[in-house]
Each structure stands twice: as C-alpha cells, then as structure tokens.
Amino acid sequence: MPNDSRFAAPATPRAEAVPEAAVAQIVAALGRIRFGDIRLTVHEGRLVQLDITERTRFAQT
C-alpha cells in the first residue's frame, strides 16, 4: 500500500506572510486581555480574520 493515493497527504496551498499590521493587532490583543480567546481565521493560507472574546471574572465573596 505504499503508493495508495487514498493515504497521500492532501495538497496544501502555499502560506503567505502575515502582514505586520495583523501581527501588531495580535500582539496588542494578547497584551490587553486577561481571560478569553483569540481566534485566527485562515482561508487558503491567508490570515483573513481576528476574533477576540474577552471574559470578565467576578471575585468570589
């Protein structure tokens, strides 16, 4: 089965460089949130979207 195409890795598009403005926004988001998620969306090897979900935690009393 070494040449069986069913087990071959799928062809992937060549990734493009991430623009400096996007990197700056990602770094800024990392510096500003304490709890939450940062999600990057990639389409065909290109970064197309940055989603930030911030959570606020209340102190236990």
N, C-alpha and C positions, 0 to 999 in steps of 0.2 A: 503493500500500500504506500510506499514512499512517494509515488508520483500521482496519487489520487487527488484530483483537484478539489474534492469536497473538503479536504483538510488544509487547503492552502490558505495562507493569511490573505485577507481582503486587501485590495489596493487602497492606499490612503493618499489623499491629496497632500501636496507639499505645504507645510505650515508656513505662514508669513510672519514676519517680525511684528511684535506688538508695538504700536505707536507709543512714543514717550508720554503723550498726554494721557493715554489709558493707564500706563504704569503709574503715573503720578496720582491718578484718581484712586487706583487700587491701594497704593501706599497710604494715601490720606484716609481712606476708609478704614484701613487696619489700625491707624493711629487714633481714630475717633470713637470707635465702638468698643464697649466693654463686654457685652454679651450679644450674640447674634450670628448671622450668617452673611457671608459674601459669596455670591454665586456668579461665575463667569459663564457666558453662553458663547459657544464657538460654532460657526457654520462654515463648512468646507475649509477648515484650517485657519479661519479668520475670527478674531475676537469681535463679537458684534454687540454684546450687551453685558452690563454690570448691574446686578441686583444686590441691594443691601437691605437686610432685615435686621432691625435693631430691637432688642428686648430690654424692657425695664424691669428690674427685680426690686421688690419692696422688702425692707428689713423685717425680720420676724420679731414680733413683740409679744 
